[in-house]
């Protein structure tokens, strides 16, 4: 049993550092980065609730739980990024007002896709259903809770900024620490739905 808040904080930091390392190692093949990210959020959710077994075991469970779903997500994401990159670059090179408007619309669609993707990693921890339903639910949550979504995006932007200043933090705790904060925000959203189910 932990004796004080100081020990709690020390355990939390050490677990986050382990999770950060696991995320990096399991993301190295690149095509498994989405599985790694799901595993990270899966482990952090249990860590925040003080549930589950060892950090390593829970990470592995999260990594394998929806392996093929996350692989499909990865392939779709790569395809969307390539399409957006080629199209936006094409329109910008046209150097006309209409082309810039179209490029802006495409970038807006890209932002909505990014929001949906982020919420996919969070929603899947509680979701039971088909893959299309997961995307739909993630999209609706992302737009339905815009203040929280903006806060999540701010956390990601700040994390990217920190990487530029102190790159070593990326390898120590930055990824898992950011995920912890994001999961806290999402926890406030999902609580409302859990309460509705209990009533």
Helices and strands as residue ranges (DSSP letters): H 5-27, H 33-49, H 55-65, H 67-94, H 97-123, H 131-144, H 146-165, H 168-169, I 170-174, H 175-198
